[in-house]
Amino acid sequence: MIINGKAFSADGERSLVRVLEAAGYDAGAVVCEVNRNLVRRADMQDYLVEDDDIVEVFSFTGGG
């Protein structure tokens, strides 16, 4: 699978939350798009990703 433009190896099909955590992200602090579809944070635990998926991870920062 591809996460933010970089290859990432996930052993088969897993939940989006587990993949994010394995890749070093805090799943509770990010927003994700899988294959150009926004995944609601409430759905990440049950959303299964596959080896050929493209995942984009976004985080928001404040500033002024």
NUKOL-986955 format. One record per residue (C-alpha): residue number from 1; x, y, z. Coordinates in Angstrom, 3 decimals, always signed. Example, Ala and Ser with C-alpha at 12.3 -4.5 7.8 and 13.67 -1.06 7.14 Angstrom:
residues 2
[1,[+12.300,-4.500,+7.800]] [2,[+13.670,-1.060,+7.140]] 
This chain:
residues 64
[1,[+0.000,+0.000,+0.000]] [2,[+1.003,+3.607,-0.388]] [3,[+0.765,+6.009,+2.562]] [4,[+1.413,+9.673,+1.775]] [5,[+3.329,+8.720,-1.359]] [6,[+5.580,+6.111,+0.281]] [7,[+5.342,+2.338,+0.055]] [8,[+4.201,+0.680,+3.265]] [9,[+3.942,-3.043,+3.845]] [10,[+0.889,-4.201,+5.775]] [11,[+0.454,-7.937,+6.223]] [12,[-2.768,-8.498,+4.294]] [13,[-6.006,-6.801,+5.144]] [14,[-6.185,-4.781,+8.385]] [15,[-8.186,-1.996,+9.923]] [16,[-7.188,+1.519,+8.998]] [17,[-6.467,+2.337,+12.647]] [18,[-3.992,-0.551,+12.977]] [19,[-2.228,+0.397,+9.750]] [20,[-1.949,+4.036,+10.836]] [21,[-0.516,+3.035,+14.203]] [22,[+1.971,+0.650,+12.554]] [23,[+3.060,+3.517,+10.295]] [24,[+3.626,+5.779,+13.319]] [25,[+0.498,+7.955,+13.197]] [26,[-1.879,+8.810,+16.031]] [27,[-5.175,+7.682,+14.498]] [28,[-7.132,+9.941,+16.839]] [29,[-5.340,+13.046,+15.614]] [30,[-5.500,+12.619,+11.826]] [31,[-7.977,+12.541,+8.964]] [32,[-7.617,+9.946,+6.206]] [33,[-8.526,+9.465,+2.620]] [34,[-8.367,+5.968,+1.117]] [35,[-8.409,+5.744,-2.663]] [36,[-9.646,+9.354,-2.760]] [37,[-12.567,+8.635,-0.397]] [38,[-12.672,+10.403,+2.948]] [39,[-12.973,+7.990,+5.873]] [40,[-14.742,+9.337,+8.937]] [41,[-12.722,+9.019,+12.118]] [42,[-15.619,+7.098,+13.695]] [43,[-15.340,+4.501,+10.892]] [44,[-11.551,+4.018,+10.925]] [45,[-11.596,+1.099,+13.371]] [46,[-13.888,-0.948,+11.125]] [47,[-12.551,+0.269,+7.768]] [48,[-10.392,-2.437,+6.203]] [49,[-7.522,-1.487,+3.931]] [50,[-5.840,-3.745,+1.396]] [51,[-2.320,-3.986,+0.011]] [52,[-3.145,-2.047,-3.168]] [53,[-4.856,+0.903,-1.426]] [54,[-3.584,+4.470,-1.530]] [55,[-3.890,+6.231,+1.822]] [56,[-3.442,+9.953,+2.386]] [57,[-3.077,+11.121,+5.981]] [58,[-3.788,+14.724,+6.961]] [59,[-3.256,+16.533,+10.233]] [60,[-4.253,+20.031,+11.140]] [61,[-2.002,+22.542,+12.842]] [62,[-2.977,+25.826,+14.378]] [63,[-1.163,+29.053,+13.994]] [64,[-1.668,+32.666,+13.399]] 
